Amino acid sequence: KKNHGGPMRFFNDYKTLASLDGIDHTYYGLIDTVVASRGIVFAGTWFSTFSGYITRLRGYYGMSKYYTYFSWLERKRYMHNWMDIWEGSLYAREYPVGWTGIDGDERVTVDWELLDEDGDIADNYKPYPRDEMDRDRAKLTEKLIAHRYDAVEEAKPGLLGSLFGAAKHALVEDKPAADNSTKSETGGRKEEPEDAEAEVAAGDKGKSSLARGVAGRKMSETPALVGAKRGHVACDADVDALAYWNDPQGDRDNSFKSPFGLPSEKPKYLVFTPDKGGFNNVRMSFEIIFILAAALDRILVLPPEQPMYLLRNDQSKKHRGLDHFFDMDGDDYKKRVKYMTMEQFIVTEGHPNGQFPVPPHMMRTLVGASKVCAPTLSKLKWNGSGLTPCEFVHDYLVQHAVTPNITATHHQCLVFDQGMYETGKIDDSSSAKEFCSSGDRDTVYVTKDFQEPQLLYIQGGKPPTRMLAHYYGYLHFTDPAVGNYYKRYIRDMLHFRHEIFCSAGKIVKFLQDEAAKQGIMPDSEGAGGYSSLHIRRGDFQYKRMRVTAEEWLHNTQGVWSRNE
């Protein structure tokens, strides 16, 4: 603080403002994640999945990658150069391929954020002083607001020019989905442009755009956005700027049908065990399983409530389910995502005429165990042996399910190729080979044999079938249009609950109001006014990343603006 000169704020400073004492304490880290993601500059901890998710949210929000840093000096600017996920660690950081261009049909191999003097993508990146970056960014933002829908060629070549210019071609939210004409002020009809890009270029400047910050693309490159609208945060304050997701999704996504489903007279299910690590490890594993269930057209069965690492200090309630953290309540959500609780699954399929019957004398006990599965609860009896509720549910599942030999580790990747799935002949072996090249991983293709069991059981909590990786680094769809669909599926359908964004939004607004008094204003997307950092020490297993305060100060020299 002495060297920085500006105010420093901590999470506890906002307990009253954001009503934090009245919210579940296990939400605190998630609120922190959202607040940190909206800082104009973010510096995180290398190898931390907490810092990694903040980086991804910043990507969803369309924030410049040149404002994201790491505290480890050797990796300080690793976000500033484009790197695909197979070119680096599968979990030490997040990669822009997870959010860049995902509303289009093509696989993006480079972004447009840095241009050389001729307007071409620069081959090499050199660091720029923070004040120079801010000046360029301010000028480009002003031009973007004034000429949102002008031709992209008008964007200024230079530091941040390309993507700010590309964002001008944003699709407006309220394009009619079914009627291609609109009423004139006199009540007659006038012809609309033939496509959405032409509509935007026509200058409908009063609408709210789906393009976010430097992530904007021409409409011709984002067909999945037709019919989509920006999401909304249910809150007693206006914090909708924090909603990075689209709700509803575009017309194409709402009618999408996976090419990897297999017709069945009776429903097929996917059950799983969550990761045993911290929350972001649990989230990463869940994202993989979330996509697997959707791609295989199976009903996803949520595991019972159970204690989670570092999230079980609440003496009144130590057990929680995944739907406690992710927004899975809406009617539209339930139409798009097929899921049920473990209790509902057992009641539905465990009766004598169900697909996976339970001995009648065991039914009541199993239903109880399916609600709360805790290894510390009293042991129950199953076939004469003492079992905890978790073991009780597990034994039932393994009697009826098949656990595929897959794992999201450095040793394997899972490939969805439609030709291989339908005929046994690979459509695109080259992209699979490139994708799986990181660490010389084994390539496993999804085939119809994979789909034969009525019940798949992903034991993702521990080796040898642990599911710990970024989903876009483990799952590969050789058709990029299908792969981008599932990236949007994660972005739009698997976000934190509204009360988390509501509390975070109140903190963000307070920080920005305080900054405005110093003349530091947020950008047009509602970000900035402050900067943020995530310092991970404590139980962090990567000891080299436990950077001291003095090292943090030295390693982030030039990152922070004086007095911000």
C-alpha positions as CSV (number, residue, x, y, z in Angstrom):
1,K,0.0,0.0,0.0
2,K,2.8,2.4,0.8
3,N,4.4,1.9,-2.6
4,H,1.1,1.9,-4.5
5,G,-0.3,5.1,-2.9
6,G,-3.9,4.3,-3.6
7,P,-6.6,2.7,-1.4
8,M,-6.6,-1.1,-0.9
9,R,-9.8,-2.9,-0.2
10,F,-10.4,-6.4,1.1
11,F,-13.5,-8.7,1.0
12,N,-14.4,-8.1,4.7
13,D,-14.7,-4.4,4.0
14,Y,-18.0,-5.0,2.2
15,K,-19.8,-7.4,4.6
16,T,-22.5,-4.9,5.4
17,L,-22.8,-3.3,2.0
18,A,-23.4,-6.7,0.2
19,S,-25.3,-8.3,3.1
20,L,-22.6,-10.9,3.3
21,D,-23.5,-12.0,6.8
22,G,-26.9,-13.1,5.5
23,I,-25.5,-15.2,2.7
24,D,-24.1,-18.7,2.8
25,H,-20.4,-18.4,3.7
26,T,-19.5,-21.0,1.1
27,Y,-20.4,-18.4,-1.5
28,Y,-17.6,-16.0,-0.4
29,G,-14.9,-17.4,-2.6
30,L,-17.3,-17.4,-5.6
31,I,-18.3,-13.7,-4.9
32,D,-14.6,-12.9,-4.7
33,T,-14.0,-14.6,-8.1
34,V,-16.6,-12.4,-9.8
35,V,-15.4,-9.2,-8.2
36,A,-11.8,-9.9,-9.2
37,S,-12.8,-10.7,-12.7
38,R,-14.2,-7.2,-13.2
39,G,-11.0,-5.3,-12.3
40,I,-9.4,-3.5,-15.2
41,V,-6.1,-5.3,-14.4
42,F,-5.9,-8.7,-12.7
43,A,-2.8,-10.4,-11.4
44,G,-3.2,-14.0,-10.4
45,T,-1.2,-16.9,-9.1
46,W,0.3,-19.4,-11.5
47,F,-1.1,-23.0,-11.1
48,S,-4.1,-21.7,-9.2
49,T,-7.4,-22.9,-10.7
50,F,-9.0,-20.0,-8.7
51,S,-6.9,-17.5,-10.7
52,G,-7.5,-19.5,-13.8
53,Y,-11.3,-19.2,-13.6
54,I,-11.1,-15.5,-13.0
55,T,-9.1,-15.3,-16.2
56,R,-11.8,-17.2,-18.1
57,L,-14.5,-15.0,-16.8
58,R,-12.5,-12.0,-18.0
59,G,-12.5,-13.6,-21.4
60,Y,-16.2,-14.1,-21.3
61,Y,-16.6,-10.5,-20.4
62,G,-14.5,-9.5,-23.4
63,M,-11.6,-8.0,-21.5
64,S,-8.2,-7.5,-23.0
65,K,-5.7,-10.2,-22.3
66,Y,-3.0,-7.6,-22.0
67,Y,-4.5,-6.6,-18.7
68,T,-4.0,-10.0,-17.1
69,Y,-0.8,-11.0,-15.4
70,F,0.7,-13.7,-13.1
71,S,2.8,-13.0,-10.0
72,W,5.4,-15.5,-10.9
73,L,8.0,-13.5,-12.8
74,E,8.7,-16.3,-15.3
75,R,5.0,-16.4,-16.3
76,K,4.2,-12.7,-15.7
77,R,3.0,-12.1,-19.3
78,Y,2.0,-15.6,-20.3
79,M,-1.6,-14.5,-21.1
80,H,-0.3,-11.9,-23.6
81,N,0.7,-14.2,-26.4
82,W,-1.8,-16.6,-28.0
83,M,-1.2,-20.2,-26.9
84,D,-3.4,-23.1,-27.6
85,I,-4.1,-25.5,-24.8
86,W,-2.0,-28.4,-26.2
87,E,1.0,-26.1,-26.2
88,G,1.1,-25.7,-22.4
89,S,0.0,-27.1,-19.1
90,L,-3.5,-28.5,-19.1
91,Y,-4.5,-26.9,-15.8
92,A,-1.9,-24.3,-14.7
93,R,-3.8,-21.6,-16.5
94,E,-6.8,-21.0,-18.8
95,Y,-6.5,-20.5,-22.5
96,P,-8.3,-18.0,-24.8
97,V,-9.4,-20.9,-27.1
98,G,-12.0,-21.5,-24.3
99,W,-13.8,-18.2,-25.0
100,T,-12.5,-16.6,-28.2
101,G,-14.8,-16.8,-31.2
102,I,-17.0,-19.5,-29.7
103,D,-20.2,-17.9,-31.1
104,G,-19.0,-18.9,-34.6
105,D,-18.5,-22.1,-36.5
106,E,-14.8,-22.1,-37.0
107,R,-12.0,-23.1,-34.7
108,V,-10.1,-19.9,-33.7
109,T,-6.3,-20.3,-33.8
110,V,-5.3,-16.7,-33.1
111,D,-7.1,-13.6,-31.8
112,W,-7.0,-10.1,-33.5
113,E,-6.2,-8.0,-30.4
114,L,-2.7,-6.9,-31.5
115,L,-2.0,-5.5,-35.0
116,D,1.2,-4.2,-36.4
117,E,1.5,-0.9,-38.2
118,D,0.2,-2.4,-41.5
119,G,-2.9,-3.6,-39.8
120,D,-1.8,-7.3,-39.8
121,I,-1.6,-9.6,-36.8
122,A,1.8,-9.0,-35.2
123,D,4.2,-11.9,-35.0
124,N,5.7,-10.8,-31.7
125,Y,4.5,-9.0,-28.7
126,K,6.4,-6.4,-26.7
127,P,5.3,-5.1,-23.3
128,Y,3.8,-1.7,-23.2
129,P,3.8,0.7,-20.2
130,R,0.5,0.7,-18.4
131,D,-0.2,4.4,-19.1
132,E,0.3,3.9,-22.9
133,M,-2.1,0.9,-22.8
134,D,-4.7,3.0,-20.9
135,R,-4.5,5.9,-23.3
136,D,-4.9,3.7,-26.4
137,R,-7.7,1.7,-24.7
138,A,-9.5,4.9,-23.8
139,K,-9.3,6.3,-27.3
140,L,-10.5,3.0,-28.9
141,T,-13.3,2.6,-26.4
142,E,-14.6,6.1,-27.1
143,K,-14.4,5.5,-30.9
144,L,-16.2,2.1,-30.4
145,I,-19.1,3.7,-28.5
146,A,-19.4,6.5,-31.1
147,H,-19.2,4.2,-34.2
148,R,-20.3,0.8,-32.8
149,Y,-21.5,-0.4,-36.2
150,D,-19.1,1.1,-38.6
151,A,-16.8,-1.0,-40.8
152,V,-14.1,-2.9,-39.0
153,E,-11.5,-1.5,-41.3
154,E,-11.9,1.9,-39.5
155,A,-10.4,0.4,-36.3
156,K,-7.0,1.9,-35.5
157,P,-4.1,-0.4,-36.1
158,G,-2.0,-0.7,-32.9
159,L,-2.0,-2.0,-29.5
160,L,-5.7,-3.0,-29.0
161,G,-7.1,-1.8,-32.2
162,S,-8.3,-4.9,-34.0
163,L,-10.7,-6.4,-31.5
164,F,-12.1,-3.1,-30.4
165,G,-12.9,-2.5,-34.1
166,A,-14.3,-5.9,-34.6
167,A,-16.7,-5.4,-31.7
168,K,-18.4,-2.7,-33.7
169,H,-20.2,-5.5,-35.7
170,A,-22.1,-6.7,-32.7
171,L,-25.5,-8.3,-33.0
172,V,-28.2,-6.3,-31.2
173,E,-30.3,-8.2,-28.7
174,D,-33.8,-7.7,-29.7
175,K,-33.8,-8.7,-33.4
176,P,-37.1,-10.4,-34.1
177,A,-36.7,-14.1,-34.2
178,A,-39.5,-14.9,-36.6
179,D,-40.6,-11.7,-38.3
180,N,-38.1,-10.1,-40.7
181,S,-39.9,-6.8,-40.9
182,T,-40.7,-4.0,-38.5
183,K,-43.2,-1.3,-38.2
184,S,-42.3,2.3,-39.2
185,E,-43.3,5.2,-37.0
186,T,-46.4,5.8,-39.2
187,G,-47.6,2.2,-38.6
188,G,-46.7,0.9,-42.1
189,R,-44.1,-1.8,-42.8
190,K,-40.6,-1.3,-44.0
191,E,-38.2,-3.8,-45.3
192,E,-35.5,-5.0,-43.0
193,P,-32.0,-5.9,-44.2
194,E,-31.7,-9.5,-45.3
195,D,-29.4,-10.6,-42.5
196,A,-28.5,-9.6,-39.0
197,E,-25.1,-8.1,-39.9
198,A,-26.8,-5.7,-42.3
199,E,-29.3,-4.8,-39.6
200,V,-26.6,-3.9,-37.2
201,A,-24.7,-1.9,-39.8
202,A,-27.9,0.0,-40.5
203,G,-27.3,1.8,-37.2
204,D,-29.8,0.4,-34.7
205,K,-27.6,2.1,-32.1
206,G,-30.1,2.3,-29.2
207,K,-30.1,-1.4,-28.5
208,S,-27.9,-3.3,-26.1
209,S,-25.3,-5.4,-27.9
210,L,-24.3,-9.0,-27.5
211,A,-20.7,-8.2,-28.3
212,R,-18.7,-7.9,-25.1
213,G,-15.6,-5.7,-25.0
214,V,-12.8,-6.8,-27.2
215,A,-14.5,-10.2,-27.8
216,G,-16.9,-8.8,-30.4
217,R,-17.0,-10.3,-33.8
218,K,-18.9,-9.6,-37.1
219,M,-22.3,-11.1,-37.2
220,S,-21.3,-13.1,-40.2
221,E,-18.8,-14.8,-37.8
222,T,-21.2,-15.3,-34.9
223,P,-24.3,-17.0,-36.4
224,A,-25.1,-18.7,-33.0
225,L,-26.1,-15.3,-31.6
226,V,-29.2,-14.9,-33.8
227,G,-32.2,-14.9,-31.4
228,A,-30.0,-14.7,-28.3
229,K,-30.2,-12.0,-25.5
230,R,-27.9,-11.0,-22.8
231,G,-28.5,-12.7,-19.5
232,H,-30.0,-11.0,-16.4
233,V,-29.0,-11.1,-12.7
234,A,-32.0,-11.4,-10.3
235,C,-31.0,-8.8,-7.7
236,D,-32.4,-5.8,-5.8
237,A,-29.8,-3.6,-7.6
238,D,-29.0,-3.3,-11.3
239,V,-26.0,-5.5,-11.7
240,D,-26.8,-6.9,-15.2
241,A,-23.4,-5.9,-16.5
242,L,-22.0,-8.9,-14.6
243,A,-24.2,-11.4,-16.7
244,Y,-21.7,-12.7,-19.2
245,W,-24.0,-15.4,-20.4
246,N,-26.8,-15.3,-22.9
247,D,-30.4,-16.1,-21.8
248,P,-32.0,-17.3,-23.9
249,Q,-29.3,-18.7,-26.1
250,G,-29.6,-18.3,-29.9
251,D,-32.1,-20.1,-32.1
252,R,-29.6,-22.6,-33.3
253,D,-28.5,-23.6,-29.8
254,N,-32.1,-24.0,-28.7
255,S,-32.8,-26.5,-31.5
256,F,-29.4,-28.3,-31.4
257,K,-29.4,-32.1,-31.2
258,S,-26.2,-34.0,-30.4
259,P,-24.9,-36.2,-33.2
260,F,-23.6,-38.6,-30.6
261,G,-26.8,-39.7,-29.0
262,L,-28.2,-43.2,-29.4
263,P,-31.9,-43.9,-29.6
264,S,-33.2,-46.0,-26.7
265,E,-36.7,-47.1,-25.7
266,K,-35.8,-46.3,-22.1
267,P,-33.8,-43.3,-20.8
268,K,-30.1,-43.5,-20.5
269,Y,-28.3,-42.0,-17.5
270,L,-24.9,-40.7,-16.5
271,V,-24.0,-40.8,-12.8
272,F,-20.7,-39.5,-11.3
273,T,-18.7,-38.8,-8.2
274,P,-17.4,-35.2,-7.8
275,D,-13.7,-34.3,-7.5
276,K,-12.3,-34.5,-4.0
277,G,-10.3,-31.2,-4.3
278,G,-11.1,-27.6,-3.8
279,F,-14.2,-26.0,-5.3
280,N,-12.5,-25.1,-8.6
281,N,-11.3,-28.6,-9.0
282,V,-14.9,-29.7,-8.4
283,R,-16.1,-27.2,-11.0
284,M,-13.6,-28.3,-13.7
285,S,-14.5,-31.9,-13.2
286,F,-18.2,-31.1,-13.3
287,E,-17.8,-29.1,-16.6
288,I,-16.4,-32.2,-18.3
289,I,-19.2,-34.4,-17.0
290,F,-21.8,-31.8,-17.8
291,I,-20.7,-31.9,-21.5
292,L,-20.4,-35.7,-21.5
293,A,-24.0,-36.1,-20.4
294,A,-25.3,-33.6,-23.0
295,A,-23.2,-34.9,-25.9
296,L,-24.2,-38.5,-25.2
297,D,-27.8,-37.4,-24.8
298,R,-28.1,-38.9,-21.3
299,I,-29.9,-37.7,-18.2
300,L,-27.3,-36.3,-15.8
301,V,-27.8,-37.5,-12.2
302,L,-26.4,-35.2,-9.6
303,P,-24.6,-36.8,-6.7
304,P,-25.9,-36.6,-3.1
305,E,-25.1,-33.6,-0.9
306,Q,-21.7,-34.1,0.7
307,P,-18.9,-32.2,2.5
308,M,-16.5,-30.3,0.1
309,Y,-12.9,-29.6,0.8
310,L,-12.5,-26.2,2.5
311,L,-16.3,-25.6,2.3
312,R,-17.4,-27.5,5.4
313,N,-16.8,-25.1,8.2
314,D,-20.5,-24.1,8.5
315,Q,-21.6,-26.1,11.6
316,S,-25.3,-25.7,10.7
317,K,-24.8,-27.4,7.2
318,K,-21.7,-29.2,6.2
319,H,-23.2,-31.0,3.2
320,R,-23.9,-29.4,-0.1
321,G,-24.8,-30.4,-3.7
322,L,-23.6,-28.9,-6.9
323,D,-27.0,-27.2,-7.5
324,H,-26.2,-25.1,-4.4
325,F,-23.5,-23.2,-6.3
326,F,-24.8,-23.3,-9.9
327,D,-28.0,-21.8,-11.2
328,M,-30.0,-24.8,-12.2
329,D,-33.5,-23.7,-11.2
330,G,-35.0,-21.8,-14.1
331,D,-37.8,-23.3,-16.3
332,D,-35.9,-22.6,-19.5
333,Y,-32.8,-24.2,-18.0
334,K,-34.7,-27.4,-17.1
335,K,-35.9,-27.6,-20.7
336,R,-32.4,-27.5,-22.1
337,V,-30.5,-29.5,-19.5
338,K,-31.7,-33.0,-18.6
339,Y,-30.8,-33.7,-15.0
340,M,-32.2,-35.1,-11.8
341,T,-31.1,-35.7,-8.2
342,M,-29.8,-39.0,-7.0
343,E,-32.9,-39.4,-4.9
344,Q,-35.1,-38.8,-7.9
345,F,-33.1,-41.3,-9.9
346,I,-33.4,-44.1,-7.3
347,V,-37.1,-43.5,-6.8
348,T,-37.6,-43.5,-10.6
349,E,-35.5,-46.5,-11.5
350,G,-35.0,-48.4,-8.3
351,H,-38.5,-49.9,-7.9
352,P,-39.1,-53.5,-8.8
353,N,-40.1,-52.7,-12.4
354,G,-37.4,-50.1,-12.9
355,Q,-34.2,-50.4,-14.9
356,F,-32.0,-50.7,-11.8
357,P,-34.1,-52.3,-9.1
358,V,-33.3,-52.1,-5.4
359,P,-34.2,-54.9,-3.0
360,P,-37.4,-53.7,-1.3
361,H,-36.0,-54.0,2.2
362,M,-33.0,-51.7,1.2
363,M,-35.1,-49.0,-0.6
364,R,-35.7,-46.7,2.3
365,T,-32.1,-46.9,3.4
366,L,-30.7,-46.2,-0.1
367,V,-33.1,-43.2,-0.6
368,G,-31.8,-41.8,2.7
369,A,-28.2,-42.2,1.6
370,S,-29.0,-40.6,-1.7
371,K,-29.9,-37.4,-0.1
372,V,-26.8,-36.8,2.0
373,C,-23.7,-38.8,1.3
374,A,-21.1,-38.2,4.0
375,P,-18.2,-40.5,5.0
376,T,-18.4,-39.4,8.6
377,L,-22.0,-40.4,9.1
378,S,-22.8,-43.7,10.9
379,K,-22.2,-46.8,8.9
380,L,-25.1,-48.7,7.3
381,K,-25.4,-52.3,6.4
382,W,-25.3,-53.5,2.9
383,N,-25.3,-57.3,2.3
384,G,-23.9,-57.8,5.8
385,S,-21.0,-55.4,5.6
386,G,-20.7,-52.0,7.3
387,L,-20.8,-49.2,4.8
388,T,-21.0,-45.4,5.0
389,P,-23.8,-43.7,3.1
390,C,-21.3,-42.8,0.3
391,E,-20.2,-46.4,0.0
392,F,-23.8,-47.6,0.2
393,V,-24.8,-45.5,-2.9
394,H,-21.5,-46.5,-4.7
395,D,-22.1,-50.2,-4.2
396,Y,-25.6,-49.8,-5.7
397,L,-24.3,-47.9,-8.7
398,V,-21.5,-50.4,-9.5
399,Q,-23.9,-53.3,-9.5
400,H,-25.9,-51.7,-12.4
401,A,-23.5,-49.3,-14.1
402,V,-20.4,-49.5,-16.4
403,T,-17.5,-47.2,-15.6
404,P,-15.7,-46.3,-18.9
405,N,-11.9,-46.4,-18.8
406,I,-11.4,-42.7,-19.4
407,T,-9.6,-40.0,-17.4
408,A,-9.0,-36.3,-17.8
409,T,-5.3,-36.4,-17.1
410,H,-2.1,-35.6,-19.0
411,H,-2.2,-39.1,-20.3
412,Q,-5.4,-39.1,-22.3
413,C,-7.8,-37.1,-24.4
414,L,-11.4,-37.9,-25.4
415,V,-12.4,-37.3,-29.0
416,F,-15.8,-36.9,-30.5
417,D,-15.6,-37.5,-34.3
418,Q,-18.9,-38.1,-36.1
419,G,-17.4,-40.4,-38.7
420,M,-15.7,-42.6,-36.1
421,Y,-18.9,-42.7,-34.1
422,E,-21.2,-43.6,-37.0
423,T,-19.1,-45.7,-39.3
424,G,-15.8,-46.4,-37.5
425,K,-13.9,-44.2,-40.0
426,I,-12.4,-41.0,-38.7
427,D,-13.5,-37.8,-40.3
428,D,-10.6,-35.7,-39.1
429,S,-7.6,-37.5,-37.6
430,S,-5.3,-34.5,-38.0
431,S,-7.1,-32.2,-35.6
432,A,-7.4,-35.0,-33.1
433,K,-3.7,-35.8,-33.4
434,E,-2.8,-32.1,-32.9
435,F,-5.1,-31.7,-30.0
436,C,-3.8,-34.8,-28.2
437,S,-0.1,-33.9,-28.9
438,S,0.3,-32.3,-25.5
439,G,2.2,-34.7,-23.3
440,D,1.9,-37.3,-26.1
441,R,-1.6,-38.3,-24.7
442,D,-3.5,-41.4,-25.7
443,T,-6.4,-40.7,-28.0
444,V,-9.7,-42.3,-27.1
445,Y,-12.6,-42.0,-29.5
446,V,-16.2,-42.0,-28.5
447,T,-17.9,-44.9,-30.3
448,K,-21.4,-46.5,-30.2
449,D,-19.9,-49.2,-27.9
450,F,-19.4,-46.4,-25.4
451,Q,-23.1,-45.7,-25.6
452,E,-24.4,-49.3,-25.1
453,P,-24.8,-49.3,-21.3
454,Q,-28.1,-47.8,-20.0
455,L,-26.1,-46.4,-17.0
456,L,-22.7,-44.9,-17.2
457,Y,-20.8,-44.2,-13.9
458,I,-18.0,-41.7,-14.1
459,Q,-15.9,-42.1,-11.0
460,G,-14.3,-38.8,-11.3
461,G,-13.2,-38.2,-7.8
462,K,-9.9,-40.0,-7.8
463,P,-7.4,-41.9,-10.0
464,P,-7.5,-43.8,-12.2
465,T,-10.6,-42.2,-13.6
466,R,-10.2,-38.7,-12.2
467,M,-11.7,-35.9,-14.3
468,L,-9.4,-32.9,-13.5
469,A,-8.6,-30.7,-16.5
470,H,-10.2,-27.8,-18.4
471,Y,-13.0,-29.4,-20.4
472,Y,-11.7,-27.8,-23.6
473,G,-8.3,-29.4,-23.0
474,Y,-9.7,-32.9,-22.5
475,L,-12.7,-33.1,-24.8
476,H,-12.2,-32.5,-28.5
477,F,-14.9,-32.3,-31.1
478,T,-13.3,-32.6,-34.6
479,D,-16.2,-30.6,-36.0
480,P,-15.4,-27.1,-34.6
481,A,-19.1,-25.9,-34.9
482,V,-20.1,-28.7,-32.5
483,G,-17.1,-28.0,-30.3
484,N,-18.1,-24.3,-30.1
485,Y,-21.7,-25.2,-29.3
486,Y,-20.5,-27.0,-26.1
487,K,-18.2,-24.1,-25.2
488,R,-21.3,-21.9,-25.3
489,Y,-23.2,-24.6,-23.4
490,I,-20.8,-24.1,-20.5
491,R,-20.7,-20.3,-20.7
492,D,-24.4,-19.9,-20.9
493,M,-25.8,-22.8,-18.9
494,L,-23.3,-23.4,-16.1
495,H,-22.8,-20.2,-14.2
496,F,-23.0,-19.3,-10.5
497,R,-26.3,-18.7,-8.8
498,H,-27.9,-15.2,-9.0
499,E,-27.4,-14.4,-5.3
500,I,-23.6,-14.8,-5.9
501,F,-23.6,-12.3,-8.8
502,C,-26.0,-10.0,-6.9
503,S,-23.6,-9.7,-3.9
504,A,-20.6,-9.4,-6.2
505,G,-22.3,-6.7,-8.2
506,K,-23.0,-4.5,-5.2
507,I,-19.3,-4.7,-4.3
508,V,-18.2,-3.9,-7.8
509,K,-20.6,-0.9,-8.0
510,F,-19.3,0.5,-4.7
511,L,-15.7,0.2,-5.8
512,Q,-16.5,1.9,-9.1
513,D,-18.4,4.7,-7.3
514,E,-15.5,5.3,-5.0
515,A,-13.1,5.3,-8.0
516,A,-15.3,7.7,-9.9
517,K,-14.6,10.3,-7.2
518,Q,-11.0,10.1,-8.2
519,G,-11.8,10.4,-11.9
520,I,-11.3,6.7,-12.6
521,M,-14.3,5.5,-14.6
522,P,-15.5,2.0,-15.6
523,D,-15.6,1.1,-19.3
524,S,-18.6,0.8,-21.5
525,E,-19.0,-2.9,-20.4
526,G,-19.2,-2.0,-16.7
527,A,-15.7,-3.2,-15.9
528,G,-12.8,-1.4,-14.3
529,G,-12.5,1.5,-11.9
530,Y,-10.3,-0.7,-9.8
531,S,-7.7,-3.5,-10.3
532,S,-7.5,-6.9,-8.5
533,L,-5.1,-9.6,-7.5
534,H,-5.4,-13.1,-6.2
535,I,-2.6,-14.1,-3.8
536,R,-2.5,-17.8,-3.1
537,R,-0.4,-19.1,-0.2
538,G,-1.7,-21.2,2.7
539,D,-2.0,-24.9,1.7
540,F,-1.0,-24.3,-1.9
541,Q,1.1,-27.3,-2.9
542,Y,3.2,-25.4,-5.5
543,K,5.7,-23.9,-3.1
544,R,7.5,-21.8,-5.8
545,M,4.2,-20.0,-6.3
546,R,3.9,-18.9,-2.7
547,V,5.3,-15.4,-3.6
548,T,6.1,-13.0,-0.7
549,A,4.7,-9.5,-0.5
550,E,8.1,-8.1,-1.6
551,E,8.2,-10.4,-4.6
552,W,4.6,-9.5,-5.5
553,L,5.6,-5.8,-5.5
554,H,8.7,-6.4,-7.6
555,N,7.1,-8.8,-10.0
556,T,4.1,-6.6,-10.8
557,Q,6.1,-3.4,-11.3
558,G,4.4,-1.3,-14.0
559,V,1.1,-3.2,-13.8
560,W,-0.8,-0.9,-11.4
561,S,-1.5,2.7,-12.0
562,R,-0.5,5.1,-9.2
563,N,-3.4,5.8,-6.8
564,E,-5.9,3.5,-8.6
